Structures are given as structure tokens and as C-alpha cells.
Amino acid sequence: MGKIVLHNSRKCCKRLYLVQELIEGQNLLQELQQQGAFSEEKIKQLLTDLLPILKFIHERGVIHRDIKPENIMRRLDGKLILIDFGVSKQITKTFVGVGTTVGTPGYTPLEQMRGQVFSASDLYSLGVTCIRLLTQCLPNTDGSDELYDALRGCWIWRKCLPQGRSITPECGQVLDKLIQDYVRERYQSVDEVIQALNAKNLNSAVGIDYTILQKLLASGKWQEADQETWKLMLRISHREKERYLRVEDIKNFPCQDLLTIDRLWVKYSNGRFGFSIQKRIWDSVGGKPDLDFETWEYFGECLGWRIKNNWKPYDFLSFTLTAPAGQLPRAVWSMRLDGRRKRLSALTSRLVNCKI
């Protein structure tokens, strides 16, 4: 890979030259225009590549001040590189960056527009870059922005996701905190963001230990994990003796535990399995409590629960990542056949109420 070196015949004049590496590839704005909205996996990879770079420059007192898709290059080997430090600013522990207003409208945080910068200012711009890549919604030349509700003073990026696309709660929460308007409400350092992305998130409102479920999912033991999920949900609902969940049990299921179970499934299946995945498919076929049998059967076919006009016995399911999206978890629906539509509808409603 070559270097761009700016030479001048009058080197003795003590002029300052900027030496930059030549990056062969294209920037993320070009990639967005060519390939469309980014997936959650691509956003996670973006964060994985760029956060260590930000950590490196922030530890040396440098704030980039202009993070946006145009300033992120993808090399030919796929690695992402942060470029254009032309407006970066040096700060110290005793001196917060103060000076002229720089940056790009639609990516620049409030404090930077007022001439102050912090490490959290770069994190804000990185977060805004992520939601723009996810939605393919860029700032308008007239200053308007469909991703931001000016009346309520908040970002509404989830409403602008491409049809059929969703973001896991885990990733969404990280992005939401990156793009808070006020500095104190954001992550204060790159380490905090990395810690949030790597958090186990095994919280329970009722003291349930999810370690076994996590280990089963991490090792790809999908059937055993499905059975463990069913047992945990029965325990949480105090229905271990009856061995099935009622509609009222689902409606009252603790949000924190539902979120933890779904996060684990989505994370270790790379977004293929989980209740939130089932909800997305349920919604796409017009799911509701009084769903007609024809639509209900079609839903079963979409998940691989039904084939050739017959519902597949539980043991005949494919417990691999090649199974249809949303096929698992399944055991919780298999133990009592009657009323499955209403119970599944109750679960999707609970997911909405719990903002999952």
C-alpha cells in the first residue's frame, strides 16, 4: 500500500506538511449508495473496527470532530479505517477542547456546535453515523432530518428502518445511549461502549440463573437450549407442575426475563432464532388472536413447524442454524397444542409492551 507524501521544493522554509496513508477502497457513503442500508451485523463490525481507533486517539488527547460515513474507508481487505483528521483537536486533562465550530451538520453534537468537544462528542457522531447507515437516511440539504423529531427532541431512527428489518434490543440500547443530546447522558469513554457491547446481560427480575442457557446456546446445542428455555419459563411462571403456559402467564411474564431470553437466543444464533424473530414473522403474515387457520398454517410453514400440510413433531425439527429463521424457541409452544395461536399472539403483544 502506497503513501501520499506532500513535498515542496522549499523544505528549508519550515513549512508543516501533513503525511497521510493512501487507503485503497471506498468510503461508507459510497458503500451505502451502492449496497443499501447496513445490517446490524455490519454495524457491529463497524463498531468493532472503529472503537479501538477512537480509544487510541482519545488516550492521546485527540478528538476527531468529523466522524461520518464519508470519513470511514473500507480497505480492500474489508477492514474499516477512520480518515481525515484535518479538523481534529488536541485536548488535555486540564483543558477541554474549545474553539471554532467545526464538523458536519446532521452528525455534530450540540456541545461541538457551541465550540466545545469531549471524547463523548466523537462517540455521538459515531452513533449518528450508525443509525444513518442502518436507515439509509442522510441529512437533507435544507437542514431537515427525518431521523430526528425536533418537537419531542429525540431520535426516531427505529421508525425509519427498512421494511422487515429490526435491531436487537441489545444493539439498539447501545446506539440510543451513543446519540443522547446531553454529554452527561452518553457513554463517557470508548471503554464504556465496548463494555456495553460485550455485556452478558443475564439480568432477571425474579432471580433466575441464565448461565446454563447461555452455555448451551454458545456451544450450539440448540435442542438442549430450547428445552432449557421451556423449563425456565415454566419456573418463572410457577407452572412447572402444569408444564404449559396460559395466556395470562404470558401477559404477566417479567419484561426483564423475556428480554434476557430473547437476547441470548438472538445473539448466539446471529439473529436467526428468538422470540423477537418469531414476532417479526408473525406480524408479517398479519398475526392476531383470531387469525384464520389458513394464515396460521402459513405462519407454521414460514418457521418450518409445518410441512406438506402437516405439523412436524417436535423431534423432527432441524436443530441447526440451517433451520428456517424463527424456528426456535419451539418447546414452549409444543407442550399444549390447543390455544397456541392466542398464546403466541399474547407473547408478541408482551414483546411490544416490553419494548423488545
Buried (B, 14 or more C-beta within 10 A) or exposed (E): EEEEEEEEEEEEEEEEEEEEEEBEBBBBBBBBEEEEBBBBEBBBBBBEBBBEBBBEBBEEBBBBBBBBBBBBBBBEEEEBBBBBBEBBBEBEEEEEBEEEEBBBEBBBBEBBEEEBBBBBBBBBBBBBBBBBBBBBBBBEEEEEBBBBEEEEEEBBBBEBBEEEBBBBBBBBBBBBBBBBBEBEEBBBBBEBBBEBBEEEBBEBBEEBEBEEBBBBBEEEBBBBBBBBBBBBBBEBBEBEEEEBBBBEBBEEBBBBBBBBBBBBBBBBBEBBBBBBBBBBBBBEBEBBEEBEEEBBBBBBBBBBBBEEEEBBEBEEBBBEEEBBBBBBBBBBBBBBEEEBBBBBBBBBBBBEEBEB
